[in-house]
């Protein structure tokens, strides 16, 4: 499979002033948390959404029908935010397992919401059919070059804000974030994938030599619920030699609690997945190794943090 080209530097220029430059916290010497929890709509997803929509607008291809997307929740919130910021309509399809907090957030942002299908893939099929009917611009959750490039701007900021790290730990669902970050930091930092044991999309793909369908379940399913790694992310990460670590749901749950206890960082389970690899010992840094963890989403019920 050829390695897709994604232009992360151009994406950074395009979305400047639209997406936030989120802060980095040094949790302990040499361990940094990139707080995409503080991004517009509560996750990194607006980066790719803005890049996709703004690139279309530059090309004169942003339709009157607006934007359409399928999402476990965070991507939909991002597309709804992007649409509102750009003054166009948004139609979002979400699976029935989507968090009620996220569905309420979508409606609060003015999006038209359709809940259908048990998993993301089924919601996606419904969104594609609807896009063909309306002519709306599809904003894929993770498998479009402009989306992947936008997500990769997170990695550029990590390098700039920390002065450089050796390793970046990234949670994986469909792979837009890890694909973009891997492209962004090539030759400057290694990237390690972290996946819940019950959603091993990249792990299985690397073992099989290409994207394969996996069953999706567990605490991270509402945000990391893609049943297959994206072709763009697979091409980039496999060429770069990215390795995947699997962590049990219990480790993700405890990592989320620890981020709240130690740092007062409120995150959803998917957002804590990368940190779980450190917290449970699945990833052990070498002496002196500088590590950044992407805390990628905060759309959760705060009453469940304690």
C-alpha positions as CSV (number, residue, x, y, z in Angstrom):
1,X,0.0,0.0,0.0
2,X,1.4,3.4,-1.0
3,X,1.9,6.0,1.8
4,X,-0.7,8.7,1.5
5,X,0.5,12.3,1.4
6,X,-1.1,14.6,3.9
7,X,-0.1,18.3,4.1
8,X,0.0,19.0,7.9
9,X,2.0,22.3,7.5
10,X,-0.7,23.7,5.1
11,X,-3.4,22.5,7.5
12,X,-1.8,24.4,10.3
13,X,-1.8,27.6,8.3
14,X,-5.4,27.1,7.2
15,X,-6.9,26.4,10.6
16,X,-5.0,29.0,12.5
17,X,-7.5,31.3,14.2
18,X,-10.2,28.6,14.0
19,X,-8.9,25.8,16.1
20,X,-7.4,26.5,19.6
21,X,-3.7,26.0,20.3
22,X,-4.3,23.8,23.3
23,X,-2.0,23.9,26.3
24,X,0.6,21.3,27.3
25,X,1.0,20.3,31.0
26,X,4.2,18.8,32.3
27,X,2.7,16.2,34.6
28,X,6.2,15.2,35.9
29,X,9.7,15.9,34.6
30,X,9.8,14.7,31.0
31,X,6.1,13.7,30.9
32,X,3.8,16.0,29.0
33,X,0.0,16.0,28.6
34,X,-1.3,17.7,25.4
35,X,-4.8,18.8,26.6
36,X,-7.0,18.5,23.6
37,X,-9.7,18.3,26.2
38,X,-9.7,22.1,26.1
39,X,-10.2,22.2,22.3
40,X,-13.4,23.6,20.8
41,X,-16.2,21.0,21.2
42,X,-14.1,19.1,23.7
43,X,-11.7,17.1,21.4
44,X,-9.0,17.3,18.7
45,X,-11.6,16.6,16.0
46,X,-12.3,20.2,15.1
47,X,-8.8,20.5,13.6
48,X,-9.7,18.0,10.8
49,X,-13.2,19.3,10.5
50,X,-12.0,22.9,9.9
51,X,-9.3,21.8,7.5
52,X,-11.7,19.8,5.4
53,X,-14.4,22.5,5.3
54,X,-11.9,25.4,4.7
55,X,-10.1,23.5,2.0
56,X,-13.5,23.0,0.2
57,X,-14.4,26.7,0.6
58,X,-11.0,27.7,-0.9
59,X,-11.8,25.5,-3.9
60,X,-15.3,26.9,-4.2
61,X,-16.7,23.5,-3.2
62,X,-18.6,24.2,0.0
63,X,-22.2,23.4,-0.9
64,X,-25.3,25.2,0.3
65,X,-26.4,22.0,1.8
66,X,-23.6,22.3,4.3
67,X,-21.7,19.5,6.1
68,X,-22.7,16.0,6.8
69,X,-20.9,13.4,9.0
70,X,-21.2,10.2,10.9
71,X,-19.8,10.0,14.3
72,X,-19.6,8.2,17.7
73,X,-20.1,11.7,19.1
74,X,-16.8,13.7,19.2
75,X,-16.5,14.0,15.4
76,X,-20.1,15.1,15.1
77,X,-19.6,17.7,17.8
78,X,-16.6,19.0,15.9
79,X,-18.4,19.2,12.6
80,X,-21.4,20.9,14.2
81,X,-19.0,23.5,15.7
82,X,-17.3,24.0,12.4
83,X,-20.6,24.4,10.6
84,X,-21.8,27.0,13.1
85,X,-18.5,28.9,12.9
86,X,-18.7,29.0,9.1
87,X,-22.4,29.8,9.0
88,X,-23.5,26.6,7.3
89,X,-25.8,23.7,8.3
90,X,-24.7,20.4,9.8
91,X,-26.4,17.0,9.7
92,X,-24.9,14.4,11.9
93,X,-25.6,10.6,12.0
94,X,-24.6,8.8,15.3
95,X,-24.9,5.2,16.4
96,X,-27.3,4.2,19.1
97,X,-24.4,3.7,21.6
98,X,-23.4,7.4,21.4
99,X,-23.2,9.1,24.7
100,X,-26.3,11.1,25.7
101,X,-24.0,13.9,26.7
102,X,-22.6,14.0,23.2
103,X,-26.0,13.8,21.5
104,X,-27.3,16.7,23.7
105,X,-24.2,18.6,22.7
106,X,-24.8,18.1,19.0
107,X,-28.4,19.5,19.3
108,X,-27.2,22.4,21.4
109,X,-24.8,23.3,18.5
110,X,-27.7,23.4,16.1
111,X,-27.0,20.2,14.3
112,X,-29.7,18.0,12.9
113,X,-29.1,14.6,14.5
114,X,-30.1,11.2,13.4
115,X,-29.4,8.2,15.7
116,X,-29.2,5.0,13.7
117,X,-27.3,1.7,13.8
118,X,-25.6,-0.1,16.6
119,X,-22.1,0.9,15.6
120,X,-20.3,3.7,13.7
121,X,-20.1,1.8,10.4
122,X,-23.9,1.6,10.2
123,X,-24.3,5.3,11.0
124,X,-21.7,6.0,8.3
125,X,-23.6,4.0,5.7
126,X,-26.8,6.0,6.4
127,X,-24.8,9.3,6.2
128,X,-23.4,8.4,2.8
129,X,-26.8,7.7,1.5
130,X,-28.1,11.0,2.8
131,X,-25.2,13.0,1.4
132,X,-26.0,11.6,-2.1
133,X,-29.5,12.9,-1.7
134,X,-28.6,16.4,-0.5
135,X,-25.2,17.2,-2.0
136,X,-23.8,18.1,1.5
137,X,-20.0,17.9,1.9
138,X,-19.0,14.7,3.6
139,X,-16.6,15.2,6.5
140,X,-15.3,11.7,7.3
141,X,-14.3,11.0,10.9
142,X,-10.9,9.8,10.0
143,X,-10.2,8.7,6.4
144,X,-9.9,11.9,4.3
145,X,-6.5,13.5,3.6
146,X,-7.7,16.9,4.7
147,X,-9.1,15.5,8.0
148,X,-6.0,13.5,8.7
149,X,-3.8,16.6,8.0
150,X,-5.8,18.7,10.3
151,X,-5.5,16.2,13.2
152,X,-1.8,16.1,12.6
153,X,-1.5,19.8,13.7
154,X,-1.7,18.4,17.2
155,X,1.7,16.8,16.8
156,X,3.3,20.0,15.4
157,X,2.1,21.9,18.5
158,X,3.5,19.2,20.8
159,X,7.0,19.6,19.3
160,X,6.8,23.4,19.5
161,X,5.4,23.6,23.0
162,X,7.7,21.0,24.7
163,X,10.9,21.9,22.8
164,X,10.9,18.3,21.5
165,X,10.0,14.9,22.8
166,X,11.2,11.4,22.1
167,X,7.9,9.6,22.0
168,X,4.2,10.6,21.6
169,X,1.5,8.2,22.8
170,X,-1.7,8.4,20.8
171,X,-5.1,6.6,21.3
172,X,-6.4,4.9,18.1
173,X,-9.9,4.4,16.8
174,X,-10.2,5.0,13.1
175,X,-6.7,6.4,13.0
176,X,-7.1,10.0,11.9
177,X,-5.2,11.4,14.9
178,X,-2.3,8.9,14.8
179,X,-2.0,9.1,11.0
180,X,-1.8,12.9,11.1
181,X,0.6,13.0,14.1
182,X,2.9,10.4,12.6
183,X,3.1,12.4,9.3
184,X,3.7,15.6,11.3
185,X,6.5,14.4,13.5
186,X,8.3,12.1,11.0
187,X,12.0,12.1,11.7
188,X,11.6,14.1,14.9
189,X,9.8,11.8,17.3
190,X,8.5,8.2,17.4
191,X,4.7,7.6,17.7
192,X,3.2,4.7,19.7
193,X,-0.4,3.6,19.3
194,X,-2.5,2.7,22.3
195,X,-5.7,0.8,21.8
196,X,-8.3,-0.8,24.1
197,X,-8.1,-4.5,24.0
198,X,-11.7,-4.6,22.8
199,X,-11.1,-2.2,19.9
200,X,-7.8,-3.3,18.3
201,X,-8.2,-1.7,14.8
202,X,-4.6,-0.8,14.1
203,X,-3.2,-3.7,16.1
204,X,-5.1,-6.3,14.0
205,X,-4.3,-4.4,10.7
206,X,-0.6,-4.4,11.4
207,X,-0.7,-8.2,12.1
208,X,-2.8,-8.8,9.0
209,X,-0.9,-6.6,6.6
210,X,-3.8,-4.3,5.9
211,X,-7.1,-3.0,7.4
212,X,-9.4,-5.6,8.7
213,X,-12.8,-5.5,10.4
214,X,-12.9,-5.9,14.2
215,X,-15.6,-6.3,16.7
216,X,-16.2,-3.1,18.8
217,X,-17.1,-2.9,22.4
218,X,-15.9,-1.7,25.8
219,X,-15.7,1.6,27.6
220,X,-14.1,3.5,24.7
221,X,-16.6,2.4,22.0
222,X,-18.5,5.6,21.8
223,X,-15.4,7.6,20.7
224,X,-12.9,4.9,19.4
225,X,-15.7,2.9,17.8
226,X,-14.5,2.5,14.2
227,X,-14.6,-1.2,13.2
228,X,-11.7,-0.8,10.7
229,X,-8.6,1.4,10.7
230,X,-8.6,4.0,7.9
231,X,-6.6,3.3,4.8
232,X,-4.7,6.6,5.2
233,X,-3.8,6.0,8.8
234,X,-2.7,2.4,8.0
235,X,-0.5,3.5,5.1
236,X,1.2,6.2,7.2
237,X,1.7,4.2,10.4
238,X,2.7,0.9,8.8
239,X,5.4,2.7,6.7
240,X,6.7,4.5,9.8
241,X,6.9,1.3,11.9
242,X,4.4,2.5,14.5
243,X,3.7,-0.2,17.1
244,X,0.5,-0.8,18.8
245,X,0.0,-1.5,22.5
246,X,-3.2,-2.9,23.9
247,X,-4.6,-2.0,27.3
248,X,-7.6,-3.5,29.1
249,X,-10.7,-1.5,29.9
250,X,-9.8,-1.6,33.6
251,X,-6.6,0.2,32.9
252,X,-8.4,2.9,30.9
253,X,-11.0,3.4,33.7
254,X,-8.2,3.8,36.3
255,X,-6.2,6.1,34.1
256,X,-9.2,8.4,33.7
257,X,-9.6,8.5,37.4
258,X,-5.9,9.2,37.9
259,X,-5.9,12.1,35.5
260,X,-8.7,13.6,37.5
261,X,-7.2,12.9,40.9
262,X,-3.7,14.0,40.1
263,X,-4.2,16.8,37.6
264,X,-7.9,17.7,37.7
265,X,-8.0,16.8,34.0
266,X,-11.5,15.7,33.0
267,X,-11.5,13.3,30.2
268,X,-13.7,10.6,28.7
269,X,-12.5,7.0,28.6
270,X,-11.1,7.3,25.1
271,X,-9.2,10.4,26.1
272,X,-7.5,8.5,28.9
273,X,-6.5,5.5,26.7
274,X,-3.1,6.7,25.8
275,X,-2.2,7.6,29.4
276,X,-3.4,4.2,30.4
277,X,-0.4,2.6,28.7
278,X,1.9,4.5,31.0
279,X,-0.2,4.1,34.1
280,X,-0.6,0.4,33.8
281,X,3.0,-0.3,32.6
282,X,2.2,-1.3,29.1
283,X,4.7,1.4,28.1
284,X,7.7,2.0,30.2
285,X,9.9,5.0,29.2
286,X,13.6,4.6,29.1
287,X,15.6,6.7,31.6
288,X,15.6,10.3,30.5
289,X,13.0,9.7,27.7
290,X,10.7,12.6,27.1
291,X,7.2,11.4,26.5
292,X,4.0,13.3,25.4
293,X,0.6,11.9,25.9
294,X,-2.3,13.1,23.8
295,X,-5.4,13.5,26.1
296,X,-7.7,13.7,23.2
297,X,-11.3,14.2,24.4
298,X,-13.3,15.6,27.4
299,X,-16.9,14.9,26.4
300,X,-18.0,12.9,29.4
301,X,-20.4,13.1,32.3
302,X,-18.4,14.9,35.0
303,X,-20.4,13.2,37.8
304,X,-18.6,9.9,36.9
305,X,-15.1,11.2,37.4
306,X,-14.6,10.5,41.1
